[in-house]
Amino acid sequence: MYQARTLLSRSFASLSNYPLRVCIVGSGPAGFYTAEKTLKAHQEAQVDIIDRLPTPFGLVRSGVAPDHPEKQRSFTSILLAFILNYSGLYQIVFAIVINQFSRVAQHERCSFFGNVSLGSSISLSELRQLYHVVVLAYGAESDRVFHIPGEDLFGIHSAREFVWWYNGHPDCRNLNPDLKSTDTAVILGQGNVALDVARILLRPTEELATTDIASHALNALEESYIRKVYLVGRRGPVQAACTTKELREVLGIKNLFVNIKEADLVKTPADEEEMKNSRIQRRVYELLSKAAASASSQSSSGQRELHFVFFRKPDCFLESEKKVIHVSGVHFEKTALKGVGPGKQVAVGTGEFEDIDCRMVLKSIGYKSVPVNGLPFDHRKGKKQKRIIVDQLGLLLQTSTVPEETVASISEDLEKGMLSSISSLPKPGREGLLQLLDRRDVIPIPYSSWEKIDSVERRLGSLRNKPREKLTSWEDLLKAATT
Ligand SMILES: NC(=O)c1ccc[n+]([C@@H]2O[C@H](COP(=O)([O-])OP(=O)(O)OC[C@H]3O[C@@H](n4cnc5c(N)ncnc54)[C@H](OP(=O)(O)O)[C@@H]3O)[C@@H](O)[C@H]2O)c1
């Protein structure tokens, strides 16, 4: 409370200088990028970034796998990677990202307020009353589902939950995936997230120990009995949704037995056509073929195993007879591809079925956004509406398209006079936000308080030869931020 009041009095000093009040919800790469562009394009704008977590950086903190090598990359390439659907995002130097994002957060016309949740701390309609422009850049915090029987059994998690668990996201620190009842895990989906989680399950833990992986996850992985991972796709190797760097990385795990059936590698003319049109698909297919050709026929003792399974779609999850409401396997229907042109071959069931026994399943079939009251939402696709909404309350944007387009839309609407209310209708912006949070006893965590969390994490990390030891509970994060 005290902190909110201090922030409030400080920010009143600059109250009337910034006629354009912009609020960005979400402090991941899209949020920071949009903030940076807005500050540059609109000298009269004051930008506030809010996030429900006390920590900024979204995906960069809780989505990127901890074992991904750090390479020198520029801010621009990080943003480009984000724009290109995060592909290659792992090549970020965390420190560089933080430096670049820090500069934005510490800009005199920009502020970060963590621990402010859209929906519970403040509603969308309140934000729209406080700001001329509200940009929703809070990403995809939920999971796509199969809608098949058994999906709620214990032992089945979404890959997002698993990723948040090993990355120390406070919402998933208590996930406790059972890595001890079984030696077999099934991962459904063959995108880069699926490869990330397969790698974390199979990689020798001594290679993870010096990363910023959450210590609860490292401890559990050190004791894990999982030796065999099935990576299952509903289509073929030509359609695998991963990219080459990530594939090479998982295939390169030390002492790993890789199994790919030669029969699955047979290409159809439609596959050839697809590969002609996509270098990535061609390279992924070549890598899989090479791995199949060079693999030994059987695993040797002590080897961990990665099985690529193609042309299978889950029909239902099987319940254990010994352990009620726990998963004991996945019942798959074999598929064949029905083609309607390159890139459009779809998997259809053949009526033949087969089971894979396992006690752990990770569903890695994509993320989806969470709906927010007051915003049109496509429930089928799990997406916020892309359309820009302008009304007397202000402009509302979301950034599932390129953040640059979002900023361009703001400029365009200002030029067209669609936001004429800016001159005729001043908005309270930051001051109003802080007053409202104060009334609700919500403690906003400014960037300077995140820096306190950061320094605690770095100090704890240095004791264990890690870049940082993430604080993983709300309580610890808030304590570090406010003391
Ligand atoms: N290291 C990195 O650079 C990195 C790391 C993580 C994520 N990312 C990026 O983040 C984005 C999201 O990745 P993602 O892996 O979550 O999603 P994704 O790339 O869209 O892959 C989703 C996978 O799930 C399958 N799938 C979807 N619906 C299904 C269903 N109903 N039944 C069976 N299978 C289904 C897809 O198969 P179909 O193709 O048949 O639909 C595909 O194999 C991607 O752009 C990815 O490249 C990058």
The ligand as a Gaussian input file, in Angstrom:
#p B3LYP/6-31G(d) Opt

LIG

0 1
 N       13.010000     -23.453000     -29.822000
 C       12.137000     -22.683000     -30.416000
 O       12.430000     -21.868000     -31.274000
 C       10.726000     -22.858000     -30.003000
 C       10.435000     -23.551000     -28.841000
 C        9.110000     -23.726000     -28.499000
 C        8.118000     -23.214000     -29.314000
 N        8.439000     -22.543000     -30.437000
 C        7.380000     -22.024000     -31.355000
 O        6.183000     -21.791000     -30.632000
 C        5.059000     -22.036000     -31.486000
 C        4.111000     -23.039000     -30.814000
 O        4.738000     -24.345000     -30.782000
 P        3.899000     -25.679000     -30.464000
 O        4.838000     -26.806000     -30.539000
 O        3.122000     -25.471000     -29.212000
 O        2.785000     -25.711000     -31.612000
 P        2.860000     -26.154000     -33.150000
 O        4.173000     -25.840000     -33.755000
 O        1.657000     -25.568000     -33.760000
 O        2.719000     -27.759000     -33.128000
 C        1.539000     -28.348000     -32.700000
 C        1.588000     -29.837000     -32.942000
 O        0.392000     -30.389000     -32.416000
 C       -0.276000     -31.140000     -33.448000
 N       -1.711000     -31.060000     -33.258000
 C       -2.483000     -29.950000     -33.191000
 N       -3.776000     -30.283000     -32.996000
 C       -3.808000     -31.639000     -32.932000
 C       -4.851000     -32.586000     -32.743000
 N       -6.101000     -32.202000     -32.565000
 N       -4.531000     -33.897000     -32.742000
 C       -3.253000     -34.288000     -32.898000
 N       -2.216000     -33.446000     -33.080000
 C       -2.498000     -32.131000     -33.099000
 C        0.183000     -30.501000     -34.733000
 O       -0.017000     -31.417000     -35.778000
 P       -0.567000     -30.911000     -37.213000
 O        0.610000     -30.304000     -37.880000
 O       -1.084000     -32.136000     -37.844000
 O       -1.648000     -29.888000     -36.923000
 C        1.664000     -30.234000     -34.404000
 O        2.423000     -31.398000     -34.525000
 C        5.636000     -22.577000     -32.793000
 O        5.723000     -21.536000     -33.717000
 C        7.007000     -23.042000     -32.413000
 O        7.948000     -23.056000     -33.479000
 C        9.732000     -22.367000     -30.804000

